[in-house]
Amino acid sequence: MSATIANRIGISASDLIAMLHSVKGATMVSFVASTEPRLRAGNPYPGLRLVRKVNGVLNFNYESAVNRQREREGMVADFIAEPRKWGERIAGTPLVYHKDKWYIEAKVERSDVIAYIMPDLSPVDPEEVAKWLPPARHSGRQGTEKAIMLRDFAVENIRSIRMKGSEYIIG
């Protein structure tokens, strides 16, 4: 059974920021982001974009999420989150402000690559791109088997977002 989106609404990035200021409580979202992937030096893909679909949660408590995961894995729930290393988290919202840019902080539940695309819109085989990706990094501070992934996405990279029964197309 697939979900039906009742409303598909075109909005600007500034409208999205205003809307996210009013999001209260933990909120499930799905969005499509177009970002520049980190590739090793010498790669043959200047300007490459990674288009991915992310399912996640906004306005979640990172420390609590890690401690719940620790409990599920039979560990003591004694994780203490460190302060953000960059940006100012806007209290009560999923927004982070840093150097005149807005970011959305999300707990990533699932992230799927849709495509790798060059500036001329030609696709690039993900297996070819994989040869140029740096090794995955994981700090391991959580001490869990299943990591709780907190990620920040620049609002300017969000192409669409679904939440609370509507899909917003950013343009």
N, C-alpha and C positions, 0 to 999 in steps of 0.2 A: 504494500500500500504506500503510495507516495503522497507527500503533503502538497496541498494546493495553496499557492500564494494568492490571497484575495486582492491585495493591492500592490501594484508595481508603480513606484513613484520616482520621478527624476528629481534629484536635489544637487545642490552645489556642495563642495567640501566644507564651506563655512556653515551651511545648513546642517551638515552631518555633525560638525563640532557642537553647534547649538543643541541639536537633538541629544547628543551624548551627555551634555551637561545635565539633562533632566532624567537620564536613566537611573532608576533607583533599584537597589538590591541586585543580587546575582541574576544575570540575564543570559540566556542561551542565545548564541548568534552563529551565523554562518556568513562568511564573506569571501570575496575573491580579491586577491591582492596581486599586483604586478610589481615585483621588486628586482633589484639588480643583485644576482647571486655573487657571493664571494668566490672568486676563482683564483687559482694559482697564477703567478706571473708567467707571461709568455703564452697565455691561452690565445687561441685563434678566434675568439668571439667578442670583439669589442662592442659594447652597447647591448649585450645580451640581457633579456628580461626573463624572469621566472614568473609564470602565472600559476598561482596555486589557490586551491579552495581550502579554507580553514574553518573548522567547526570548533567552537570554544565557549567560554564563559567570561562575561564582563563583570566587573565589580565583585570579584571573589577575594577571599582573604588567603593570600599565599601561605602564610605560616600555618593557618588552620588546615588548609588543603594538604600540606606536607605531613602534618601531624596525624590527620585522618588516615593517610596512606601508610604511615609508619605503624599505626594501630592495626590496620588490615593485614600488615605483614608481620605482626606479632612483636613489634618493637615498642620501646618506650616513646611516648609522644612528647619529646623534649626538644624538638627543633625550634630554633629561634632565628627568624629571618634577619638578614643584615639590611641596613638602610640602602636605598637606591644609590647607585654609583653615579648616575647622571639624571638630569631632568627633575622637574617638580611635579609630583603626583597631585592632581587636583582632588582634594578630599571629597568623597561621596560620588565620584565619577570614575569612569574607566580611562580618563584622559591624563596624559603627561605632557607638560610643556617644556621645551628645551631649545634654546638658540633660535627663537622665533618660529619654531615648528611645533605642530601638534602630533601626538602619537596616541594610539589606542593600546592600552595594556590588556592582554587577554590570557586566560589559562587555555592553552591549546589542548583540545581533546583529540583532534585528528587534523592532519594536514596532508593534502594530496596534490601532487604536481599535475597541473592540467597541461602545461606546455612550456617549452623554452622557445623564445621568439627573438629574432634579430630585429634591428630597427626598421628593416625593409619589410617586416612581418613574415619573413620566411621562417619556418620551423627548424629547430635543431634537434636531432635525436638525443634523448636523455642519456643514452649509453655513451655517446660521444662527450657530452658535457661532464658526465661522472668522472671521466679521466682527468678533469681539471679542477674538481672540487677538492678543497683541503680536507684532511681527516676530521671526522666528527670529534667535537670536544664536549666533555662533560666534567663538571667540577666535582661531582660526587658528594657535595656537602649534605645533601638530603639524607644519604645513607639508605635509600630505598632501592628496591629492585626496579619498580616502575617509577620513573622520574615524573615529577609534576613540572610541566613545561610552561613557564611564564615567558611571554614574548611581547615585544613592543612593535607595532606596525605604524609607520608614518601614514597619517591620514591622506596625504597626497598620493599614496600608493594603493589606496582602497578603491576598487572599481565598482563594487556593489556590496550591499550588506543586507542580510535578512534577520529581522528580529520582530518579535511580538506580532506575527501574522502579516508583516509587510516586507516587501523587497524594495530597497532604495538603490537606484542607479545613480552613481556619482558622476557628474559630468560638467 
